[in-house]
Amino acid sequence: MFNVNFDYIIEKIKKSKIIYEPFPHLDIKNFLTKEHLEIIINDKQIHFEEKNSHDEIYKELINNGWKIQNFPGCISDWELYKKYIKSDNNYFSNNPVENIGITFRLHYYKNEIIKRLLEFMNSNEFHKTLKEKFNIIENTTIISAIQKNLTGYEISPHPDIREKCLTYLLNINNNSEIENLDCNTHLLEFKDEYKYIGDYWEKK
């Protein structure tokens, strides 16, 4: 019988110390238990076998409850995305963003444990814990979801949307080679010639 108690996540958030540079944030190692991590990594709805074409990937995703999600740095047109991928990344030559990606969001969960985990991470308890940790007193809502970013996905440095006061990312890959690739989220600083953008964000 699998464990469906996720209260340990709350305790990890409460016990973690806030890191204040370059902005207040938490860095929590081993966020999920090994048991819960293995369930996600081995779930065929999330991590499926390699496909031979982009259209096969699209069919696999759509047939398993995924939908294209509007997301920063992404397009929502599958045919346009395929043109970009086939163009050696030069299809949008006038775009200041180096890459154009596409994001899918999972809309229903076949695995009951994963479903319960997402319900927990959208719960009032999880929401309240995050707000108390960062002393957020405004009225807020919470959205937790499983997303899959395909080849070409990139969010260039940005201040996020105005409405968002807090964000979190749990990056899960089932390929050990990913750890050796430069493809994860980084905390960055502006180059000297672009620091005026950061000043504008802060003042506005």
C-alpha positions in Angstrom: 0.0 0.0 0.0 1.5 3.3 -1.1 1.8 6.2 1.4 -0.5 9.1 0.5 0.5 11.3 3.5 2.2 14.4 2.2 2.4 16.3 5.5 6.2 16.0 5.4 6.3 18.6 2.6 4.7 21.1 4.9 7.3 20.4 7.6 10.2 20.8 5.0 8.9 24.2 4.0 8.5 25.3 7.7 11.9 24.1 8.7 13.8 25.5 5.7 15.7 28.8 6.1 14.9 31.6 3.7 17.8 32.6 1.5 17.6 36.4 0.9 20.0 36.8 -2.1 19.3 37.6 -4.9 15.7 37.6 -3.6 13.9 35.7 -0.7 13.6 32.1 -1.7 13.9 28.5 -0.5 16.2 25.7 -1.8 14.8 22.4 -0.5 16.7 19.3 -1.3 14.9 15.9 -1.6 11.6 17.7 -1.6 9.7 14.4 -2.2 10.3 11.1 -0.5 12.1 8.5 -2.6 8.8 6.5 -2.8 6.8 9.4 -4.1 9.6 10.5 -6.5 9.8 7.0 -8.0 6.0 6.9 -8.5 6.3 10.0 -10.7 9.4 9.0 -12.5 8.0 5.6 -13.4 4.6 6.8 -14.4 4.0 6.1 -18.1 1.5 9.0 -18.5 4.3 11.4 -17.6 7.5 9.6 -18.8 6.8 7.5 -21.8 9.0 5.8 -24.4 11.0 7.8 -26.9 9.1 8.6 -30.1 10.3 8.7 -33.7 8.7 12.0 -34.7 7.2 15.2 -33.2 3.7 14.2 -34.4 4.1 10.9 -32.5 4.9 12.9 -29.3 1.9 15.1 -29.9 -0.4 12.1 -30.3 1.0 10.4 -27.2 0.5 13.6 -25.1 -3.0 14.4 -26.4 -4.2 10.8 -25.9 -2.9 10.8 -22.3 -4.6 13.9 -21.0 -2.1 16.6 -21.9 -3.1 20.0 -23.5 -1.0 22.8 -25.0 -0.6 25.5 -22.3 -0.1 29.2 -22.8 3.1 29.9 -21.1 5.9 32.6 -21.1 8.5 32.0 -23.9 6.2 29.6 -25.7 3.9 29.4 -28.6 0.6 27.5 -28.6 0.5 26.5 -32.3 1.7 22.9 -32.9 2.3 23.3 -36.6 4.2 26.5 -36.1 6.3 24.9 -33.5 7.2 22.0 -35.9 8.3 24.5 -38.5 10.6 26.2 -35.9 12.1 22.9 -34.8 12.8 21.9 -38.4 14.4 25.3 -39.2 17.6 24.9 -37.2 16.2 27.5 -34.7 16.2 30.3 -37.3 12.5 30.4 -38.1 11.9 33.4 -35.8 15.0 35.3 -36.8 13.7 38.7 -35.7 12.7 37.5 -32.3 15.0 38.6 -29.4 14.3 35.3 -27.6 16.9 32.7 -28.7 14.5 29.8 -28.7 10.8 29.2 -29.0 9.3 26.3 -27.1 6.0 24.7 -26.4 4.5 23.6 -23.1 1.9 20.9 -22.3 0.0 20.7 -19.1 -1.5 17.4 -17.7 -5.2 17.8 -17.1 -6.2 14.4 -15.6 -4.2 11.9 -13.7 -4.4 8.1 -14.1 -2.3 7.4 -11.1 -4.3 8.0 -7.9 -1.1 8.8 -5.8 -0.1 11.6 -8.3 -3.7 12.9 -8.3 -3.7 13.1 -4.5 -0.3 14.8 -4.6 -1.6 17.5 -6.9 -4.7 17.9 -4.8 -2.4 18.4 -1.8 -0.3 21.0 -3.6 -3.4 22.9 -4.5 -4.8 22.6 -1.0 -5.5 25.4 1.5 -2.9 23.9 3.8 -0.1 24.0 1.3 -1.2 27.5 0.1 -1.3 28.8 3.7 2.1 27.4 4.6 3.8 29.2 1.7 2.1 32.5 2.5 3.1 32.3 6.1 6.6 31.4 5.2 7.0 34.5 3.1 4.7 36.7 5.2 2.2 37.3 2.4 -1.0 38.8 3.7 -2.8 39.7 0.4 -5.6 37.6 -0.9 -4.1 35.0 -3.3 -4.9 31.8 -5.2 -2.7 28.9 -5.9 -2.1 26.8 -9.1 0.0 23.7 -9.0 0.2 21.6 -12.1 2.4 19.1 -14.0 3.9 20.5 -17.2 6.2 19.1 -19.9 8.4 21.5 -21.9 9.5 20.2 -25.3 12.7 20.9 -27.2 13.4 24.6 -27.7 11.7 25.7 -24.5 13.4 28.8 -23.0 12.3 31.5 -20.7 14.7 34.3 -21.0 15.4 36.3 -17.8 12.2 38.0 -16.8 10.4 39.4 -13.7 7.4 37.0 -14.1 3.8 38.3 -14.4 2.7 41.2 -12.3 -0.1 39.2 -10.6 2.3 36.6 -9.2 3.8 37.1 -5.7 5.4 33.7 -5.4 6.4 30.8 -7.6 7.9 27.4 -7.0 9.4 24.8 -9.3 9.9 21.1 -8.8 12.0 19.8 -11.7 11.7 16.1 -12.3 13.5 14.1 -15.0 13.8 10.4 -15.3 17.1 10.5 -17.3 20.3 10.7 -15.2 22.0 12.3 -18.2 19.9 15.4 -17.7 22.0 16.2 -14.6 25.0 16.8 -16.8 23.2 19.1 -19.2 22.8 22.8 -18.9 19.0 22.8 -19.2 17.7 23.7 -15.8 16.6 27.0 -14.1 19.4 29.3 -12.9 19.5 32.4 -10.8 21.1 35.1 -13.0 22.4 38.6 -12.9 22.2 41.1 -15.7 25.2 41.9 -17.8 26.4 45.5 -17.2 24.9 46.8 -20.4 21.5 45.5 -19.5 21.3 46.4 -15.8 19.0 49.3 -16.6 16.3 46.8 -17.3 16.5 45.5 -13.7 16.4 49.1 -12.4 13.3 49.7 -14.4 11.6 46.5 -13.1 12.5 47.5 -9.5 11.2 51.1 -9.7 8.1 50.3 -11.8 
